[in-house]
Amino acid sequence: MSKQESLWTRSRQAVYAEITSVAMKLFLEQGFEQTTIDQIAATAAISRRSFFRYFGTKEDIVLGDLASQGILMRDTLEAIPLSVAPWEAIREALRRVGGLTQEPDVMLKVAKMMYETPSLRARSIEKHLQWQELLVPNIRLRLGLDADDRRDPAADAIVSSAIACLDVAGQIWTRTGGTADLADLYDRAVLAVRAPDDRTA
């Protein structure tokens, strides 16, 4: 990467961070649905057209990191030995990327906003479906299947269930005002969906 490209990248990242910061402040102060893209652009001192160079929708400001987190989860999962069973490997990957820990205060406000706003919930589910596409091939290998074998539903079922458990744990964590332990909630959710005679552990 040339110095000019590096400077452009840093400048773009700075603008991205500034728009995100401005927008999140507005969202938390006056509500997600009450905040308009025009208001975000004006407060960030950019044009509406410039806003769409960085974000496709308002929802992407709140949930944009979910896509990159999915890639991080995939890479982390692939770094865990294949000898580790599917459920345990997914949990370890979540632990390593910080998916089983949440800080109260601001994160709690963001979580409440997400779970209470239909468009954000829908976008969150959509991005988690992208996680499934990223994680399933590795789980197939852990089950002794070919990574490209799309006929066996086991890997898809495990990954989608794990993601659902994480979502449920997040909802309950939010409902308790951030007082519950997210990792414990996730473990209890997983325990509820795994069959008593599960031999993949």
N, C-alpha and C positions, 0 to 999 in steps of 0.2 A: 504494500500500500504506500503510495507517494505521500509526501507531506501535505500536499494540497487536498488529497482525498481524506487524509487523517483529520485535517482541520474541518473539512466539510462534514465528516461523520460526527465529530465532537460538537459542532455547531447544531447539527440536526438533533442529536441526543439532548442537548441543552434546551432547545426549543420544545422538544417532546416532553421533557421533564417539567418545564415551566407551564405548558398547557395543562398537563396532568395535575400539577399542584393547584393551579387556579381553579380548574374544574372541580376537583375533589372538595376544595374549600367551599365552593358554591353549592355543591350537592349536599354537603353535610349541614350547611347553614340554612338552606331554604328548600331542600328536597330535590330528588333526582328529576322527577317529572315536571317540577316547577322551573327548572333551570333550562334555558334554551341554548342552542348552539351559538346563536348570535350574541347572547350575553357572555358566553365563555370566550368567544373570539374578541369581543370588545374589551373585556377585562384583561385578557392576555395581550392586548394590543396587536392583534393580527387580523387579517381579513377572514371572512367565512371560507373563501376559496383556500386559503392557507391551512385552515383547520382540517379540511378534507384531504390535504396532502399527508397528514399525520394519522388521522382517525377516520374510519369509515362511518362510524355511528357514535352517539354518546355512550352507548353501552360498552364500546371498545375501550373507553377511557378507564372504566372501572375494572373491566375483565380482560384487558389486553394482555396482561401477564400470564393468563391461564394458558395461552397457546405456547409461549416460551417455556412455561413450567412443564407442559406436556413433553416437550423435546428433552428438557432436563431430566424428567422422570424416566424417559426411554433410555437415555444415556446412562443414568444411574443404575437402572435395572440391568442393563447389559453388562455393567461392571461387577455385578454380584454373581458369584459362581453358579453355574447351572445345577450344581448339586443341591442348592437351596430350593426347597419346594415353592410352588407358585404363590400361595397366600403369604408365606413368610417373606419371600423375596419382594413382593409388592409392599408389604408393611415396612421392610427395611429401606426400600427406596423412598417411600414417603417420609420416613424418619430422617434420612440423609438430606432430603431437599427441604426439610422444615415443614412438611405438609401436615404433621401431627402436633404442631405447636402454634398457638395464636397468642398475640399480645392483646390485653384488654384495651379499653379507652377507644382510640381511633379505629382499630380493627373491628371492634364490636359495633361501632356506628356504621362502618362500611358493610359488615355482615348483615346487620338489620336492614339496611337499605337494599341490599341485594335480594334477600329473602322476601322482602315486602313489595318489591317492584316486579310485576309480571314480565316486562320486557328484559329485565336483567336476569331473571330466573331462566327465561327461555334461552337467552344468549349463553348463560353459564352451562346449561345442559348441552347446547350445541358444541361448545368448546370441549366439554368432557367427552363427547362422542369422538372428537378428534384424538383425545388421549387414548381411547380404546383402540383406534386404528394403529397408534404408535406402539402400544404395549403388548397387544395380542401376539405378534410374531414371536417375541421372546418367551411368552408363557407357553406357546405351543411347543417350543423346544424343551422347556422344563417338564412338559407332559410326555415327552418322547415322541412328539409329532414333528412333521416337517413344518418349517416356519411358514411356508406358503400353502399349507393344507387348510382349505376353507370349508371342508366337509364336516369336520368334527366340531361340535359347538362348545366343547368344554372350555377352551381358552377364552373364547368370547364371553361365556357365562361367568367365568371367574373374574375377569377384568371388569365387566360391567357391574357385577355385584360389589366388587371392591370399591369402585367409584361411587356407587349408590350408598354404600356404607359410610364413605367419607362425607358425602353430602348430608346424610341423615345426622351424622355426628356433628357436622357444622351447624345444622339447624338447631339441634338440642343445645349445643354450646351457646348459641346466640340466645336461645330461649331462657337459659339460666343466667343470662347477664354476664357470660364469660367466667362464671365461677367454677364450672365443671372442668375436668381434665379432658381435653380433646382426644388425646391418645387412648385414654380409657374408654371414652364413648365409642371410638372407632373399633376398638377390640371387642367391646360388647356387641356392637352391631354385627361384626363379622361372625362372632360366636353364634348369633341368632340365625344366620343364614347358612352356615356350614352344616352339612349333614353329620349326624353323630358318628357315622362309620366312615367319615372322610379319611382316605388312606394316602392323600397327597401331602399330608403334613410331615 
